[in-house]
Amino acid sequence: MTANETAGWSDLGWHSWEDLALVRARLDAGADPNHGPYAFERPLHTAAEHGSAEVVAELAGRVDDVDAECEGRTALWEAVFNDRPENARALVAAGADPWRPMMGGWSPGRLSLAGPTPGLFFPFPPGHAGLTEAETAAVAEADRLSGALGGIEGDGFSLACVRGITAAEAAARLAGEPADEEELEEIDPFDDEAMQFIGLTDVPGGCVVSQQWGYMASTPGVMKALSAGTVAYGMYANPKSGNQGCVYRDGEDVAWDTHPGGGDVSSDDSAEEILLKYLYVGHAEAYCFAGAGLRPTDARAITDPDTHVRLPDGDYRH
């Protein structure tokens, strides 16, 4: 290890932020408690997300400002978003403000009301808004929806959740021709021709277009057609690189190459989108259903679609 590495943070992995002796040694050797190896990183934020309460307390006692923001949020916000209540308590003990507004109006304290530890910052101080009726309903629906879709296994499938249209309308928008049972029985998932077959299912709130063996349901050509006059959330469960998501509104992509279920929030996200991402961390498919306002009772739309159609030949990747 070089002298530069000894005095810095660049070589630390996620588990290193649980090692108080290691972090304290780096600080004593001259590592800057206020700045990480990149402009978008701060040691306290990283420790709040990945580290131990002891490491968080050590860093909080050495930084210039325990409520310094990085990419629009404080270290306390990171602790709450990543469900690290002990780290949150350590930060509050060091003077962090739970009610500082940020991230679309979601202060750490208000965000905690939507999570598994809603009493984290009680007693609730006067003058700060709690959850709205709609937000409270979204929290309850997240618990129900994540459970309803919990039986999905494996990857390699794709889906498009479309608000406010039927499966029949989706088929018409895609100019799909009904596929008969014989065609479906002969499908070879490893054959290019199999990509032309997609499933369709009506669910409360809209419909789902899916493909159990490939990425076609979330391609730009399909998403543009489906989202005309509405919104569609798509994803491909890529077995090589993880979940690849997209959001289309009225035929235009408004979010591309996202990571549904990964919690990748941005300070540019709306308040509704931030809540959605928080509620569905680790539940990629449920995130897509919820984003489009769909309310399925099970995973059948992905695992056993109501009908299948054959798409006309064409370039659906653009």
C-alpha positions in Angstrom: 0.0 0.0 0.0 1.4 3.4 -1.0 1.6 6.4 1.4 -1.1 8.1 -0.6 -3.5 5.2 -0.1 -2.7 5.0 3.6 -3.7 8.6 4.0 -6.8 8.4 1.8 -10.0 6.5 1.0 -9.7 5.3 -2.5 -9.0 1.6 -1.7 -11.7 1.1 0.9 -14.4 -1.4 0.0 -18.0 -1.3 1.4 -17.1 -3.5 4.4 -14.2 -1.3 5.3 -16.6 1.3 6.5 -17.6 -1.1 9.3 -14.0 -1.2 10.6 -13.6 1.5 13.2 -9.9 0.9 13.8 -9.2 1.1 10.0 -11.1 4.3 9.5 -9.7 5.9 12.6 -6.2 5.0 11.4 -6.8 6.6 8.0 -8.1 9.8 9.7 -5.1 9.9 12.0 -2.8 9.4 9.0 -4.3 12.5 7.3 -7.3 11.3 5.4 -9.8 14.2 4.8 -13.0 13.5 6.7 -14.9 16.0 4.4 -14.0 14.7 1.0 -13.8 11.3 -0.7 -11.7 10.2 -3.7 -14.4 11.6 -6.1 -16.4 14.8 -6.2 -19.7 12.8 -5.8 -18.5 11.1 -2.6 -18.1 12.1 1.0 -16.8 9.7 3.6 -19.6 10.4 6.0 -22.3 9.7 3.4 -20.6 6.4 2.4 -20.3 5.3 6.0 -24.0 6.3 6.6 -25.0 4.0 3.8 -22.6 1.1 4.2 -20.8 1.4 7.6 -21.3 0.9 11.3 -22.7 3.3 13.8 -19.3 3.5 15.4 -17.6 4.6 12.2 -20.4 7.1 11.5 -20.0 8.6 15.0 -16.2 8.9 14.5 -16.5 10.7 11.2 -19.4 12.8 12.4 -17.1 14.1 15.1 -14.4 15.1 12.6 -16.3 16.7 9.7 -16.8 20.4 9.3 -20.5 20.1 8.9 -22.5 17.0 9.8 -25.3 18.2 7.6 -23.2 18.9 4.5 -25.0 17.8 1.4 -23.7 15.7 -1.4 -25.8 15.3 -4.6 -28.7 16.9 -2.8 -28.8 14.9 0.4 -27.1 14.8 3.8 -25.5 11.7 5.4 -28.6 11.4 7.6 -30.8 11.2 4.5 -28.6 8.4 3.2 -28.9 6.5 6.5 -32.7 6.7 6.4 -33.0 5.8 2.7 -30.8 2.8 3.1 -32.6 1.7 6.3 -29.7 2.1 8.7 -31.5 3.3 11.8 -28.5 2.9 14.1 -26.4 5.1 11.8 -29.2 7.6 11.7 -29.3 7.8 15.5 -25.5 8.3 15.6 -25.8 11.2 13.2 -28.7 12.8 15.2 -26.6 12.5 18.3 -23.8 14.4 16.5 -26.2 17.2 15.7 -27.7 16.2 12.3 -31.1 17.7 11.5 -33.8 15.2 10.7 -36.2 17.8 9.4 -34.0 19.7 7.0 -35.9 19.8 3.7 -34.1 18.2 0.6 -34.7 15.8 -2.2 -38.0 16.9 -3.5 -39.2 18.0 0.0 -38.3 14.7 1.6 -36.4 15.5 4.8 -34.8 12.5 6.5 -37.5 12.7 9.2 -40.4 12.8 6.7 -38.9 10.0 4.6 -38.6 7.8 7.7 -42.3 7.9 8.1 -42.6 5.8 4.9 -40.1 3.2 6.0 -39.8 0.3 8.4 -38.9 2.6 11.4 -41.5 5.4 11.3 -40.9 6.2 15.0 -37.2 6.8 14.4 -37.3 10.6 15.1 -40.3 10.8 17.5 -41.6 12.8 19.1 -42.7 14.5 15.9 -41.9 18.2 16.1 -44.6 20.8 15.3 -44.4 22.6 12.0 -43.3 19.7 9.9 -45.6 17.9 7.5 -46.3 14.2 7.8 -47.3 11.8 5.0 -50.2 12.8 2.8 -53.2 10.5 2.4 -51.9 9.5 -1.0 -48.4 8.8 0.3 -49.8 6.7 3.2 -51.8 4.7 0.6 -48.6 4.3 -1.5 -46.7 2.8 1.5 -49.5 0.3 2.1 -49.7 -0.6 -1.6 -45.9 -1.1 -1.7 -46.2 -3.8 1.0 -49.1 -5.5 -0.7 -47.6 -5.3 -4.2 -44.1 -6.5 -3.2 -45.7 -9.5 -1.6 -48.0 -10.3 -4.5 -45.0 -10.4 -6.9 -42.7 -12.2 -4.6 -42.9 -15.5 -6.4 -41.0 -14.3 -9.5 -37.8 -16.3 -10.0 -35.0 -16.2 -12.5 -34.2 -13.6 -15.1 -34.0 -13.1 -18.8 -37.6 -11.8 -19.1 -38.8 -8.3 -20.0 -42.0 -6.4 -19.3 -43.8 -3.2 -20.0 -46.4 -1.9 -17.5 -48.8 0.4 -19.3 -51.3 2.7 -17.5 -54.9 2.9 -18.6 -55.1 0.7 -21.7 -56.3 -2.8 -22.2 -54.3 -5.8 -23.5 -56.4 -5.6 -26.7 -55.5 -2.0 -27.2 -51.8 -2.8 -26.6 -52.0 -5.6 -29.3 -53.6 -3.1 -31.7 -50.9 -0.5 -31.0 -48.2 -3.0 -31.8 -50.1 -4.5 -34.8 -49.7 -7.9 -33.2 -51.4 -10.9 -34.7 -52.8 -13.6 -32.4 -50.5 -16.5 -31.9 -52.0 -20.0 -31.8 -51.2 -22.8 -29.4 -49.1 -24.7 -31.9 -46.9 -21.7 -32.6 -46.4 -21.2 -28.8 -45.6 -24.9 -28.2 -42.9 -24.8 -30.9 -41.1 -21.6 -29.6 -37.4 -22.1 -29.1 -36.3 -19.4 -26.7 -32.8 -19.5 -28.3 -34.2 -18.9 -31.8 -34.3 -15.3 -33.1 -37.9 -15.9 -34.3 -39.0 -16.3 -30.6 -38.3 -12.6 -30.0 -41.4 -11.8 -32.2 -43.8 -13.4 -29.7 -44.9 -11.4 -26.6 -47.5 -11.9 -23.9 -50.4 -9.6 -22.9 -52.4 -9.5 -19.7 -55.1 -7.2 -18.4 -54.5 -6.1 -14.8 -56.3 -3.5 -12.6 -55.1 -0.1 -13.8 -53.9 -1.1 -17.3 -52.1 -3.9 -18.9 -48.8 -5.7 -19.0 -46.8 -6.7 -22.1 -44.2 -9.3 -21.3 -41.7 -11.8 -22.8 -40.5 -14.6 -20.6 -37.4 -15.4 -22.7 -36.0 -12.0 -24.0 -35.9 -8.3 -24.0 -38.5 -7.4 -26.7 -41.2 -6.1 -24.3 -39.0 -3.2 -23.1 -37.4 -2.2 -26.4 -37.8 1.4 -27.6 -40.1 0.4 -30.5 -42.5 -1.4 -28.3 -42.4 1.2 -25.5 -43.0 4.1 -27.9 -46.1 2.5 -29.3 -47.5 1.5 -26.0 -47.0 4.8 -24.2 -48.8 7.0 -26.7 -51.1 9.2 -24.6 -50.1 7.5 -21.3 -47.0 6.3 -19.4 -45.2 2.9 -19.5 -42.5 1.5 -17.2 -40.4 -1.2 -18.7 -37.5 -3.4 -17.7 -35.4 -6.2 -18.9 -34.0 -8.6 -16.3 -30.7 -9.0 -18.0 -28.9 -12.1 -16.8 -25.5 -10.6 -17.5 -25.7 -7.1 -16.2 -28.8 -6.8 -13.9 -32.1 -5.1 -14.3 -32.3 -2.5 -17.1 -35.2 -0.1 -16.9 -36.9 2.7 -18.9 -39.8 5.0 -18.6 -41.8 6.3 -21.6 -44.4 9.0 -21.6 -46.5 9.8 -24.6 -44.1 8.0 -27.0 -41.0 9.7 -25.6 -38.4 8.2 -23.3 -38.1 10.2 -20.0 -35.7 7.8 -18.3 -33.4 5.3 -20.0 -31.0 2.7 -18.7 -32.2 3.0 -15.2 -31.8 0.4 -12.5 -35.3 -0.4 -11.1 -35.2 -1.6 -7.6 -31.7 -0.3 -7.1 -32.5 2.9 -5.2 -30.6 5.2 -7.6 -32.3 8.5 -6.7 -31.4 11.8 -8.2 -31.9 15.3 -6.8 -33.8 16.0 -10.1 -36.4 13.3 -9.3 -39.9 14.4 -8.4 -41.2 13.8 -4.8 -43.4 11.0 -6.1 -40.5 9.3 -7.9 -38.2 9.5 -4.9 -40.9 7.8 -2.7 -41.4 5.2 -5.4 -37.7 4.4 -5.5 -37.5 4.2 -1.7 -40.5 1.9 -1.3 -39.4 -0.6 -4.0 -35.6 -1.0 -3.3 -34.9 -4.6 -4.2 -38.3 -5.1 -5.9 -37.7 -4.2 -9.5 -40.8 -5.7 -11.0 -43.1 -4.2 -8.3 -41.5 -0.8 -9.0 -42.5 -1.0 -12.6 -46.1 -2.0 -11.8 -46.4 0.8 -9.2 -44.9 3.4 -11.4 -47.5 2.8 -14.0 -50.3 2.6 -11.4 -51.0 -1.1 -12.0 -52.4 -3.2 -9.1 -52.0 -6.9 -9.9 -52.9 -9.6 -7.4 -50.2 -12.0 -8.5 -47.2 -12.4 -10.9 -49.2 -14.1 -13.6 -48.8 -11.3 -16.1 -45.1 -12.1 -16.2 -45.1 -15.9 -15.6 -48.3 -16.9 -17.4 -49.7 -14.2 -19.7 -53.3 -14.3 -20.8 -52.6 -14.2 -24.5 -49.7 -14.0 -26.9 -49.3 -12.2 -30.2 -46.7 -12.2 -33.0 -45.2 -8.8 -33.7 -44.6 -7.8 -37.3 -41.1 -7.8 -38.6 -39.2 -4.6 -37.9 -36.4 -2.9 -36.0 -37.7 -2.4 -32.4 -34.4 -1.3 -30.9 -34.7 2.3 -32.0 
